[in-house]
């Protein structure tokens, strides 16, 4: 059940060394946060929903670098560092 919620509602799907991001959440959710570990790395993920939509990523960045592709694909690294991923729905 946990995996179903994480993958199909929150939209975080692990595919090898990438994390695909495609949330489908209730329009009333204004934001949510997830902490995800990939081997020795930690990913602090913050999702904002300022327009009250149920899906659609308008912007995503990791450690300040914009991720241009849609659907969003986050390259995961095993570097022991903490990475900050910001996702804006809209």
VMD Tcl script that builds the backbone (N, CA, C; Angstrom):
set m [mol new atoms 270]
animate dup $m
set s [atomselect $m all]
$s set {name element resname resid chain x y z} {
  {N N UNK 1 A 0.823 -1.195 0.000}
  {CA C UNK 1 A 0.000 0.000 0.000}
  {C C UNK 1 A 0.871 1.266 0.000}
  {N N UNK 2 A 1.966 1.231 0.791}
  {CA C UNK 2 A 2.867 2.371 0.869}
  {C C UNK 2 A 3.441 2.698 -0.503}
  {N N UNK 3 A 3.893 1.660 -1.197}
  {CA C UNK 3 A 4.493 1.867 -2.516}
  {C C UNK 3 A 3.461 2.408 -3.504}
  {N N UNK 4 A 2.239 1.925 -3.443}
  {CA C UNK 4 A 1.175 2.416 -4.322}
  {C C UNK 4 A 0.943 3.902 -4.100}
  {N N UNK 5 A 0.859 4.313 -2.855}
  {CA C UNK 5 A 0.669 5.732 -2.549}
  {C C UNK 5 A 1.825 6.583 -3.014}
  {N N UNK 6 A 3.033 6.112 -2.762}
  {CA C UNK 6 A 4.229 6.857 -3.146}
  {C C UNK 6 A 4.343 6.991 -4.664}
  {N N UNK 7 A 4.077 5.902 -5.382}
  {CA C UNK 7 A 4.257 5.920 -6.831}
  {C C UNK 7 A 3.084 6.538 -7.578}
  {N N UNK 8 A 1.860 6.218 -7.220}
  {CA C UNK 8 A 0.725 6.622 -8.054}
  {C C UNK 8 A -0.018 7.842 -7.546}
  {N N UNK 9 A 0.062 8.167 -6.279}
  {CA C UNK 9 A -0.576 9.389 -5.787}
  {C C UNK 9 A 0.457 10.509 -5.707}
  {N N UNK 10 A 1.524 10.265 -4.970}
  {CA C UNK 10 A 2.554 11.297 -4.859}
  {C C UNK 10 A 3.402 11.386 -6.117}
  {N N UNK 11 A 3.362 10.355 -6.951}
  {CA C UNK 11 A 4.001 10.410 -8.270}
  {C C UNK 11 A 5.506 10.277 -8.280}
  {N N UNK 12 A 6.068 9.542 -7.345}
  {CA C UNK 12 A 7.509 9.343 -7.292}
  {C C UNK 12 A 7.814 7.894 -7.630}
  {N N UNK 13 A 8.410 7.681 -8.806}
  {CA C UNK 13 A 8.681 6.330 -9.291}
  {C C UNK 13 A 10.180 6.149 -9.516}
  {N N UNK 14 A 10.763 5.197 -8.820}
  {CA C UNK 14 A 12.179 4.896 -8.962}
  {C C UNK 14 A 12.360 4.009 -10.184}
  {N N UNK 15 A 13.201 4.453 -11.102}
  {CA C UNK 15 A 13.510 3.712 -12.324}
  {C C UNK 15 A 15.026 3.683 -12.486}
  {N N UNK 16 A 15.635 2.621 -11.956}
  {CA C UNK 16 A 17.088 2.516 -12.016}
  {C C UNK 16 A 17.752 3.615 -11.206}
  {N N UNK 17 A 18.541 4.465 -11.867}
  {CA C UNK 17 A 19.233 5.575 -11.219}
  {C C UNK 17 A 18.529 6.899 -11.477}
  {N N UNK 18 A 17.201 6.841 -11.728}
  {CA C UNK 18 A 16.404 8.051 -11.939}
  {C C UNK 18 A 15.141 7.983 -11.094}
  {N N UNK 19 A 14.670 9.158 -10.723}
  {CA C UNK 19 A 13.406 9.292 -10.034}
  {C C UNK 19 A 12.481 10.077 -10.953}
  {N N UNK 20 A 11.413 9.443 -11.411}
  {CA C UNK 20 A 10.426 10.128 -12.251}
  {C C UNK 20 A 9.399 10.777 -11.333}
  {N N UNK 21 A 9.029 12.020 -11.658}
  {CA C UNK 21 A 8.113 12.769 -10.808}
  {C C UNK 21 A 6.901 13.198 -11.612}
  {N N UNK 22 A 5.719 12.719 -11.194}
  {CA C UNK 22 A 4.462 13.045 -11.870}
  {C C UNK 22 A 3.308 12.919 -10.867}
  {N N UNK 23 A 3.219 13.866 -9.906}
  {CA C UNK 23 A 2.186 13.763 -8.873}
  {C C UNK 23 A 0.761 13.887 -9.433}
  {N N UNK 24 A -0.161 13.192 -8.775}
  {CA C UNK 24 A -1.589 13.303 -9.049}
  {C C UNK 24 A -2.261 13.369 -7.681}
  {N N UNK 25 A -2.414 14.583 -7.172}
  {CA C UNK 25 A -2.872 14.797 -5.805}
  {C C UNK 25 A -4.202 15.554 -5.796}
  {N N UNK 26 A -4.922 15.520 -4.674}
  {CA C UNK 26 A -6.140 16.329 -4.570}
  {C C UNK 26 A -5.825 17.816 -4.747}
  {N N UNK 27 A -6.708 18.535 -5.400}
  {CA C UNK 27 A -6.504 19.967 -5.666}
  {C C UNK 27 A -6.371 20.779 -4.384}
  {N N UNK 28 A -6.888 20.276 -3.278}
  {CA C UNK 28 A -6.833 21.002 -2.006}
  {C C UNK 28 A -5.482 20.910 -1.309}
  {N N UNK 29 A -4.608 20.018 -1.796}
  {CA C UNK 29 A -3.279 19.912 -1.196}
  {C C UNK 29 A -2.440 21.109 -1.641}
  {N N UNK 30 A -1.975 21.896 -0.703}
  {CA C UNK 30 A -1.164 23.065 -1.029}
  {C C UNK 30 A 0.324 22.718 -1.140}
  {N N UNK 31 A 0.747 21.692 -0.421}
  {CA C UNK 31 A 2.140 21.242 -0.494}
  {C C UNK 31 A 2.293 19.909 0.221}
  {N N UNK 32 A 3.409 19.243 -0.047}
  {CA C UNK 32 A 3.800 18.080 0.734}
  {C C UNK 32 A 5.303 17.905 0.605}
  {N N UNK 33 A 5.869 17.166 1.539}
  {CA C UNK 33 A 7.312 16.943 1.579}
  {C C UNK 33 A 7.603 15.455 1.728}
  {N N UNK 34 A 8.705 15.049 1.153}
  {CA C UNK 34 A 9.165 13.661 1.241}
  {C C UNK 34 A 10.672 13.682 1.464}
  {N N UNK 35 A 11.155 12.783 2.274}
  {CA C UNK 35 A 12.593 12.549 2.390}
  {C C UNK 35 A 12.837 11.163 1.809}
  {N N UNK 36 A 13.746 11.095 0.856}
  {CA C UNK 36 A 14.014 9.863 0.119}
  {C C UNK 36 A 15.504 9.569 0.175}
  {N N UNK 37 A 15.849 8.327 0.436}
  {CA C UNK 37 A 17.252 7.929 0.442}
  {C C UNK 37 A 17.541 7.065 -0.776}
  {N N UNK 38 A 18.645 7.397 -1.444}
  {CA C UNK 38 A 19.151 6.573 -2.530}
  {C C UNK 38 A 20.568 6.210 -2.158}
  {N N UNK 39 A 20.733 4.985 -1.705}
  {CA C UNK 39 A 22.016 4.510 -1.204}
  {C C UNK 39 A 22.536 5.456 -0.131}
  {N N UNK 40 A 23.668 6.121 -0.324}
  {CA C UNK 40 A 24.206 6.992 0.731}
  {C C UNK 40 A 23.705 8.431 0.634}
  {N N UNK 41 A 22.961 8.765 -0.411}
  {CA C UNK 41 A 22.476 10.140 -0.602}
  {C C UNK 41 A 21.089 10.318 0.012}
  {N N UNK 42 A 20.796 11.540 0.385}
  {CA C UNK 42 A 19.489 11.909 0.949}
  {C C UNK 42 A 18.881 12.976 0.044}
  {N N UNK 43 A 17.619 12.799 -0.305}
  {CA C UNK 43 A 16.901 13.747 -1.151}
  {C C UNK 43 A 15.733 14.319 -0.357}
  {N N UNK 44 A 15.781 15.628 -0.126}
  {CA C UNK 44 A 14.688 16.326 0.563}
  {C C UNK 44 A 13.829 16.959 -0.515}
  {N N UNK 45 A 12.617 16.452 -0.664}
  {CA C UNK 45 A 11.736 16.836 -1.767}
  {C C UNK 45 A 10.588 17.670 -1.231}
  {N N UNK 46 A 10.413 18.850 -1.807}
  {CA C UNK 46 A 9.343 19.765 -1.428}
  {C C UNK 46 A 8.470 20.022 -2.658}
  {N N UNK 47 A 7.188 19.719 -2.550}
  {CA C UNK 47 A 6.254 19.921 -3.657}
  {C C UNK 47 A 5.254 20.992 -3.254}
  {N N UNK 48 A 5.168 22.059 -4.047}
  {CA C UNK 48 A 4.231 23.158 -3.816}
  {C C UNK 48 A 3.134 23.124 -4.872}
  {N N UNK 49 A 1.918 23.477 -4.462}
  {CA C UNK 49 A 0.778 23.489 -5.370}
  {C C UNK 49 A 0.047 24.830 -5.250}
  {N N UNK 50 A 0.665 25.931 -5.703}
  {CA C UNK 50 A 0.086 27.258 -5.502}
  {C C UNK 50 A -1.205 27.510 -6.287}
  {N N UNK 51 A -1.426 26.781 -7.363}
  {CA C UNK 51 A -2.620 27.001 -8.197}
  {C C UNK 51 A -3.752 26.023 -7.907}
  {N N UNK 52 A -3.546 25.120 -6.977}
  {CA C UNK 52 A -4.580 24.172 -6.607}
  {C C UNK 52 A -4.959 23.217 -7.728}
  {N N UNK 53 A -3.944 22.657 -8.400}
  {CA C UNK 53 A -4.189 21.708 -9.481}
  {C C UNK 53 A -3.993 20.286 -8.949}
  {N N UNK 54 A -4.465 19.306 -9.701}
  {CA C UNK 54 A -4.270 17.933 -9.265}
  {C C UNK 54 A -3.028 17.308 -9.891}
  {N N UNK 55 A -2.619 17.810 -11.053}
  {CA C UNK 55 A -1.402 17.272 -11.670}
  {C C UNK 55 A -0.785 18.271 -12.629}
  {N N UNK 56 A 0.444 17.946 -13.054}
  {CA C UNK 56 A 1.178 18.806 -13.983}
  {C C UNK 56 A 2.270 19.583 -13.287}
  {N N UNK 57 A 3.509 19.284 -13.625}
  {CA C UNK 57 A 4.659 19.986 -13.043}
  {C C UNK 57 A 5.000 21.176 -13.929}
  {N N UNK 58 A 5.031 22.369 -13.348}
  {CA C UNK 58 A 5.388 23.553 -14.119}
  {C C UNK 58 A 6.870 23.899 -13.961}
  {N N UNK 59 A 7.470 23.463 -12.844}
  {CA C UNK 59 A 8.891 23.758 -12.614}
  {C C UNK 59 A 9.455 22.746 -11.630}
  {N N UNK 60 A 10.695 22.362 -11.867}
  {CA C UNK 60 A 11.397 21.488 -10.930}
  {C C UNK 60 A 12.875 21.838 -10.956}
  {N N UNK 61 A 13.483 21.840 -9.788}
  {CA C UNK 61 A 14.932 22.046 -9.736}
  {C C UNK 61 A 15.527 21.202 -8.627}
  {N N UNK 62 A 16.772 20.826 -8.822}
  {CA C UNK 62 A 17.512 20.085 -7.807}
  {C C UNK 62 A 18.786 20.851 -7.495}
  {N N UNK 63 A 18.955 21.162 -6.240}
  {CA C UNK 63 A 20.117 21.930 -5.773}
  {C C UNK 63 A 20.262 23.223 -6.578}
  {N N UNK 64 A 19.131 23.833 -6.939}
  {CA C UNK 64 A 19.138 25.106 -7.658}
  {C C UNK 64 A 19.262 25.000 -9.167}
  {N N UNK 65 A 19.446 23.808 -9.703}
  {CA C UNK 65 A 19.564 23.628 -11.153}
  {C C UNK 65 A 18.230 23.154 -11.726}
  {N N UNK 66 A 17.710 23.886 -12.703}
  {CA C UNK 66 A 16.404 23.570 -13.283}
  {C C UNK 66 A 16.463 22.252 -14.053}
  {N N UNK 67 A 15.440 21.436 -13.841}
  {CA C UNK 67 A 15.278 20.183 -14.580}
  {C C UNK 67 A 14.285 20.451 -15.710}
  {N N UNK 68 A 14.748 20.525 -16.955}
  {CA C UNK 68 A 13.891 20.983 -18.055}
  {C C UNK 68 A 12.934 19.941 -18.632}
  {N N UNK 69 A 13.235 18.675 -18.523}
  {CA C UNK 69 A 12.445 17.678 -19.229}
  {C C UNK 69 A 11.120 17.379 -18.526}
  {N N UNK 70 A 10.129 17.009 -19.321}
  {CA C UNK 70 A 8.825 16.574 -18.815}
  {C C UNK 70 A 8.507 15.236 -19.456}
  {N N UNK 71 A 8.172 14.200 -18.741}
  {CA C UNK 71 A 8.059 14.222 -17.284}
  {C C UNK 71 A 9.423 14.444 -16.636}
  {N N UNK 72 A 9.382 14.959 -15.426}
  {CA C UNK 72 A 10.608 15.286 -14.711}
  {C C UNK 72 A 11.343 14.004 -14.358}
  {N N UNK 73 A 12.624 13.981 -14.688}
  {CA C UNK 73 A 13.506 12.861 -14.361}
  {C C UNK 73 A 14.680 13.404 -13.552}
  {N N UNK 74 A 14.811 12.901 -12.353}
  {CA C UNK 74 A 15.886 13.340 -11.465}
  {C C UNK 74 A 16.985 12.283 -11.473}
  {N N UNK 75 A 18.179 12.641 -11.938}
  {CA C UNK 75 A 19.281 11.689 -11.876}
  {C C UNK 75 A 19.719 11.501 -10.421}
  {N N UNK 76 A 19.761 10.266 -9.967}
  {CA C UNK 76 A 20.132 9.972 -8.587}
  {C C UNK 76 A 21.603 9.601 -8.514}
  {N N UNK 77 A 22.273 10.114 -7.490}
  {CA C UNK 77 A 23.691 9.831 -7.307}
  {C C UNK 77 A 23.939 9.269 -5.907}
  {N N UNK 78 A 24.918 8.420 -5.798}
  {CA C UNK 78 A 25.313 7.801 -4.537}
  {C C UNK 78 A 26.543 8.541 -4.028}
  {N N UNK 79 A 26.333 9.768 -3.513}
  {CA C UNK 79 A 27.473 10.614 -3.148}
  {C C UNK 79 A 27.528 10.986 -1.672}
  {N N UNK 80 A 26.613 10.467 -0.869}
  {CA C UNK 80 A 26.617 10.760 0.558}
  {C C UNK 80 A 26.127 12.153 0.920}
  {N N UNK 81 A 25.708 12.927 -0.058}
  {CA C UNK 81 A 25.281 14.314 0.172}
  {C C UNK 81 A 23.761 14.391 0.369}
  {N N UNK 82 A 23.317 15.548 0.843}
  {CA C UNK 82 A 21.889 15.849 0.930}
  {C C UNK 82 A 21.550 16.764 -0.231}
  {N N UNK 83 A 20.545 16.387 -1.008}
  {CA C UNK 83 A 20.112 17.153 -2.176}
  {C C UNK 83 A 18.709 17.689 -1.925}
  {N N UNK 84 A 18.466 18.901 -2.402}
  {CA C UNK 84 A 17.153 19.530 -2.250}
  {C C UNK 84 A 16.469 19.602 -3.608}
  {N N UNK 85 A 15.306 18.964 -3.672}
  {CA C UNK 85 A 14.512 18.954 -4.899}
  {C C UNK 85 A 13.247 19.757 -4.646}
  {N N UNK 86 A 13.010 20.734 -5.503}
  {CA C UNK 86 A 11.819 21.581 -5.408}
  {C C UNK 86 A 10.957 21.357 -6.641}
  {N N UNK 87 A 9.671 21.102 -6.418}
  {CA C UNK 87 A 8.734 20.859 -7.509}
  {C C UNK 87 A 7.543 21.796 -7.330}
  {N N UNK 88 A 7.179 22.502 -8.419}
  {CA C UNK 88 A 5.999 23.382 -8.403}
  {C C UNK 88 A 4.983 22.797 -9.369}
  {N N UNK 89 A 3.783 22.548 -8.869}
  {CA C UNK 89 A 2.708 22.076 -9.736}
  {C C UNK 89 A 2.007 23.267 -10.358}
  {N N UNK 90 A 1.428 23.046 -11.524}
  {CA C UNK 90 A 0.683 24.151 -12.142}
  {C C UNK 90 A 0.569 24.043 -13.619}
}
mol reanalyze $m
mol bondsrecalc $m
mol representation Tube
mol addrep $m
